Amino acid sequence: MAKYPWLSLWLSAANTWAGAARGFWTAEMQRQQNAMLDEMTKRTTGSATKT
């Protein structure tokens, strides 16, 4: 048995929440990177075809 069961429970819940938050922010960062890459690709290919 853990010496401090409530602390263990609280830390476990905090770790679960932190993992979910990390997943959310990682996905958001990926979405922004994809949007930036798409915009850069559109500008690059758009300027090349306007000659």
C-alpha positions in Angstrom: 0.0 0.0 0.0 1.2 3.5 -0.8 2.3 5.7 2.0 0.1 8.6 0.8 -2.7 7.1 -1.3 -4.5 10.4 -1.8 -1.4 12.0 -3.1 -0.8 9.1 -5.4 -4.4 9.3 -6.7 -4.0 13.1 -7.2 -0.7 12.8 -9.1 -2.1 10.1 -11.3 -5.1 12.3 -12.2 -2.7 15.2 -12.8 -0.6 13.0 -15.1 -3.6 11.9 -17.1 -4.7 15.5 -17.5 -1.2 16.6 -18.6 -1.1 13.8 -21.2 -4.4 14.9 -22.7 -3.3 18.6 -22.7 0.0 17.6 -24.3 -1.8 15.7 -27.0 -4.1 18.6 -27.7 -1.3 21.1 -28.0 0.8 18.7 -30.2 -2.1 18.3 -32.6 -2.7 22.1 -32.7 1.0 22.7 -33.5 0.8 20.1 -36.3 -2.3 21.8 -37.7 -0.6 25.2 -37.7 2.5 23.8 -39.3 0.4 22.2 -42.1 -1.5 25.4 -42.7 1.8 27.4 -42.9 3.2 24.8 -45.3 0.1 24.8 -47.5 0.2 28.7 -47.7 3.9 28.7 -48.6 3.3 26.1 -51.3 0.3 28.1 -52.7 2.4 31.2 -52.8 5.4 29.4 -54.4 3.4 27.6 -57.1 1.2 30.6 -57.7 4.1 32.9 -58.4 5.7 30.4 -60.7 2.7 30.0 -62.9 2.0 33.8 -63.3 4.9 34.4 -65.7 
